[in-house]
Amino acid sequence: MKVIRAAQAGQGGQVTIACINKATVDLGVPFEKLTRALQKCYDTYFLPVWGYPVKLYNTDAAKSSDWQFVYFNDADAAGALGYHDLTKDGQPVSKVFVRTTLADHQLVSVTASHELFEMVIDPLANLWAEAADGTEYAYEMSDPVEEDTFLVDGIPMSNFVHPAWFEPFKHPPGTKFDHLGLLRKPFSMTRGGYVITKKKGVVSEQFGSRAKSARFAREDRVGHRSEHRKQEDGLRIPDNRAKRRVAAHEASALESALHGRS
């Protein structure tokens, strides 16, 4: 039986993600081993729950049709451990800042899995789920449980929420709201988590504990997904129509010039 997959960011079926290591700082895990563990984690635990197959591969240069997953030494936004963006071709890209992550006493593998889960489900950072009181919650897969981890081949990976987390109604006993089974209801979080919310058009954050709020406040959030949601309601796909019109005009002018010479 043919399975039809939903399209994401203009690309249907399996998404190919090019993993590129531009960092000279030690990732804590060999690059090849980290990518294999991320793929195994995704296929074993995330894919059965969320769908959307992806294929990760290591390379030095991505194809224009690829999504990208890039490791850098330092954050181009101070304090940001990793966040999403779009390539010049309009494809999603996740950035993981290795030295920034390590300086914050975090693990690169946890930040990487966090970013992978969130990029796949909401590549443009523009999806929201509405609760009964009208509050909207951002489709962020790991934020509510981001300090809770599990091992894949001995490598720590980020916990993630299940689809039920975004459903604003009472669920039957035994429903799982996150992979590790720590949450008991939709829109909840662990003490080390936070959520991005929107009410009456205003985007803000809520925290699982005062300690988490304090840690969050020490970060410079410029360029983070939450900032994209505040400023643009998500990432914007480049509009290449103007470029195409210019190219067509130039081609037409060139053809006219050639005919004029003949």
Secondary structure by P-SEA (a helix, b strand, c coil): cbbbbbbccccccbbbbbbbbcccccccccaaaaaaaaaaaaaccccccbbbbbbbbbcccccccbbbbbbcccccccccccccccccccbbbbbbbaaaaaaacccaaaaaaaaaaaaaacccccbbbbccccbbbcccccccccccccccccbbbbbbccccccccccccccccccccccccccccccccbbbbbbcccccccccccaaaaaaaaaccccccaaaaaacccccccccaaaaaaaaaaaaaaaaaaaaaac
